[in-house]
Structures are given as structure tokens and as C-alpha cells.
Amino acid sequence: MIYIILPIHNRKKITESFIKNLVEQTYKDFELILVDDGSLDGTSEMVLSYIPETTIIRGKGNWWWGGSLHQAYKWVKRNNLDINDDVLIINDDVKISNNFLELGVEFLKNNETSLCLAKAVDIQDPKRNTCGIHINWSKMTFEESKNNKDINCFSTRGLFLKVKSFLDIGDFHPILLPHYFSDYEYTVRAFKKGYKLLVDSNIFLFFNEDKNVYKKGKENFFIFLKKHFSKKNPGNPIYFLSFIFLSVPAKFKLGAVLKVLYMNMKVIIKNIF
């Protein structure tokens, strides 16, 4: 059995496309855990029309990604699942092959103490793909890994792991990291606990780059500040500092904090003048 954790929020058509992908899977022994964070467009009802056995966890629209995964973690822990079963965390805006689940479950049979991330391929530019991340703690840089040996961090977009690993790594931090960096913190924590972070090129998904992410640029200063400190901004300094507090090794924390403050001061000054 594999438990598929799917956070959603008001993207009925996008979610429906993924659900159609899901019902066509060759591997049928799955339970969908739909974390509906306050959708008002009938997404949950649509999902139930395709997969009536879906478990729905309902929120009010303030969970975001980290909070949604935190609620899913609490559900898994509360329901005393078989620790030898599997978990898949995935986004609804991806396209997967019909044997995606089958490949992931098979991979975990031989890699029980690993986290496996699906290779992500840009549907608009197939030559552009992302695997794992290597964080250089001394320079506080995030670089795409060229091989599995370099990976010490990655996203949760198409992440396979065992139930026992999911429970052992622990819950998420919905207050400190409600959205961006929540996946990085979680996988860094797993890496520190001794789990291998692996990407199998045979297990891949297609994604569309999010065009709604806030892009920096000159504008009304108060509007800039509102956007800069929004949960939608991947570079939000508050959550970047939270990530540093939770994940960066002690000897590199001060340097990382100073770098983030310096970078954000430059951005703020640029938008003043």
C-alpha cells in the first residue's frame, strides 16, 4: 500500500488533470490523502467523483504547503499505519507516467532507508530538469547536484519514502516555515538522520514552472514590502532565517544570517532609490 499525500487549494482543473493521471496508474494499491486547504471551487467533490475512497483532510486556507504536510503527518501518525507501507508526497500541477507509482514502490523495496525524489522535467523545455540540491553551508549556496553522492537536500515534489521513515523524520514546522523552505528543512533533517537522498532517472515527472511567483523589481515601496514579506515570495527573509535557525550547522549560522541580511538590505535599498 502507498499513501499519496496531495495538498490542494482552489485549482480544480489542474487537480483534475492529475487525478486522471492517478486513476490510470498500473499500481492500484494506493490510498489518496487529499489535504484540501480551504478550496471553494468544488475540488474535493470532483476528486471524490473519480476516487470515492479518498480520505479528505479539510483546512480553512491558511495551511499553505508546510502546514498541509504537517496535517498529513499528524493523520499518518494518528491512524497507526503499517510502517512497512509507503508514502508519496506530490504536487497536483505535475504529469506522471502510468507506471510512476509502480516504479516508486519497487525502488523503495531495495532502498528502505532512503528518500527517493522523482526527476522533475520542465514540460516546456524538456532539456531543463532538476534533481537534488547540494547546499554549501560555508557559502550558503544552493546548487543542483550532478549525482546522488552530492545531494544533501531536495524538494518534496514527487517524494517517495517508507511510512516508518516519514514518522521517524518527524513533523513539519507550519509556523516557522509555512511554505517555501519547508521541504528543504525536512529533507536536510532526514539527511542529518542518516537517510540517503536519491534521485532515480527512471522515475520522473513533468512540471510547469510557476509563473505567479513574486519577481523582484522597482515598484511602490509599500507594495514591494508587502510582496517581499509575502508567503508567496521564495526569498522571504523571515522564512530564510527560520530555515537557517533550523537547518544550518552551528558553525555556519552567523555567516548565513549575515549573508541573508546583507542580500535583503541590498534589495530593499534598490527599491527605495
N, C-alpha and C positions, 0 to 999 in steps of 0.2 A: 504494500500500500504506500502511495505517496500522497502527502497532503500539500495542496497547491495554495499558497498564500498570495492572494491577489488584491491589493489595495486599489480602490477606485473612487472617483469623485466627479460626477456630472459629465461623463464622456461616453454617453450611451452608444453612439455609433462606433467609436473607437473600441470600446469594450466589447461590443457585439462581434466585431471582426475577430478579436482574439478568442472569444468564446466559440465561434465557429471553427477556429483552428483547433481548439481544445477537444471538441466532440469528435473530431476526425483523427485523433491520436490512435496509434496502433496499440498502445498500452492503456488499458481501460480501468485498471485497479487504482483509481485516484478518488480523492475527496477534495472538492473545491471549497476553500475557506475564503469567502468574499468579504473583505473589510470595506464596507460602504461608509465612507466618511461624509455622511450628510447629503447624499445625492438627492436632487429634487426632480430629476428627469426620467424617473422610472427605470433606472439602470438595473436595480436589484430584481425587479419584476421580470425584466427582459431576460436576465440570466437564468432565473428560475424556469422560464418557459423552455429553455434549452437543456438545463441540468437541474431537474426538480429536487435532487438530493443535496443541493448546495447548502452549506452552512453559512449564514449571514451574520456578521458582527456589525452592528449599526452605530455610527457616530453622529456627531452634530456639525461636522465640517471644520473642526479645529484640531484634528489629529495630525494632519499632514503625513508625510511618508514615515518618519521615525515613530510618530505616535501610533500610526496604523500597524506597523510591525510590532510595536510594543503590545498592542491589544491582541494581536495574533499569537505572540509568545505566551501571554497570560492564558489564552484559550488552550493552547497546546499543553501547557503545564497543568491546567485545571482538569483536563479530560484524561489524564493518565494514559497517554497513547503508548503503544508498543515502541520501546526505544530503538528497536531494530528497523522500524519503518523509516521512510524518507520524507524530506521536506523540500519543496521548491518555492523560492521567493521570486516573483516575476512581475514585471510591469504589464499593463494592458495595451500599451502602444507598440507592441512588437509582433513580428510574424515568425512563426516557428514551423519546422518541418513536421510531417505526420509521425515521425519516429523520434521526436525530440524527447518525450518522457522516457521512452524505451531506452534510449542511449544514456540518459542521465542515471536511470535506475541501475543499468548494467555497470556503469562506471563506478558507482558507489559500492557495488559488491566487492570490488577489488581495491577500493580506496576508502575504507570506512572511517579513517581518522583524517580525512581531507575535506575541504570545501572545494567544490568544482563550479567554476563560473563558465557559462556559455560564452563563446567568442561572439562579440557583437559586431555586425557588419552594417554599415550605413546603406540603406536601401537606395538612396540617391547617388551614392558613389561607392560601389562595392569594393573598390581598391582601398577604401578607408575603413579600417576595422580597429577595434580596441580589445585588448586582452586585460592583463593585470597591470597593476601600478607598483612602481618601486619608489618609496619615499626615502629621499636622502635627508636624514634627520639633521645633520650638521648644517646643510644649506637650506633646509625646509623647501625642497623642490619635489614635485610630483612628476615622474617620468613614466612613459609606457614601457613595460618590461618586454625584453626581446625573447625571454624564455622563462620557464616556470621557476628556475632557481633564483631569479631576481625578484619575484613577486613577494611583497610583504603587505599588500593592501589591494582591495578591489571593490567594485560596486556590488549591489545585490540585485542587479537586473539579469535574472536568469541564473540564480544561485542554488545549486543542489547541495544538500547535506543531510546527514542522518538526524533523526529525532533526538537521539542521545547527544549528539554534538550541539544541536540547536539549544537544548536545555542546559548543557554544560557551559557553553559560551556565555549564556545569560541574557538578560533582557536589554532593552534599548533605553535611551535617555530622551524621552519626548519633550522635556522642558529645556534641557541644555542644548539638545540637537534635534529640533522638531522635523527638519527636512534634510537639507544638504549637510554632508559630513557624517550623517548618522550611519550610513553604510560603511564609510571608511573607518570610523571608530570601531564598529562591530567587527570588521574583518581584521583590523590591526590587533584587536583584543584576541581574536581567535589565533592569529599568528603567534602572538606572545605566549599563548597557552600551549603551543606546540603543534597546532593543526597545520597541515600543508595547504597552501593556497594554489590550486592548479587550474589551468585552462586547457581543455581538450578541443583541438581544432575541428574534431568531428561533430562536436556539439556546438551549434551556432544558432544565432537568431538575427533577424533583420530589424533595424530600428530607424525611426525618423528623428532627426535632430530636432530638439525642442526650439521652436522659433520664438517662443514667448518669454524666454529667459531675459532678464533685465540686462541691457547693454549700456555700459558707461558712456557718458558724453556730456558736453556742456548743456545746461538747461537751468530753469529756475532753481535757485539753491535749495529752497524748502522742498520742492518736488524731488530734487536729487537726493536729499537726506532721507525722505520717506522711502524712496526706492532702494537707496543704498542699504538701509537697515531693514528692508523687507525680507520675509522668509523666502521670497522668490529669487533673491539675489544669491548666486552661488558663492560670492565673495563676501557675504555679510560678515563684518569683523567680529561681531559678538559671538557668532557660532564658530568662526575660525578660532577664536580664543578658547572657546569651550572645548573644541577638538584638541587644541594644544594642551589644555589642562588635563584632559582625559587620556591622551594617547602618546604625547611626545615624551621620550625618555628624559629623566630629571636633568641630566647634564646639558640637554639642548633646549630646555623650556625657555629660559630667559632670552636666548638668542632668537628663538622662534617668535616670542611675544614682541620683542623689539622690531623684528622684521615686519610683522603684521601691522604694528602701529605706524611704522615708517611708511609702508606702502599705502596705507589708508590716509595718512596725513597728506601724502603727495596727491592722491586722488581728490581729496576734499579741497585742497588749495587750488588745484587745477580748475575746479568748478566754481571757485569764488572769483577768480580773476579771468 
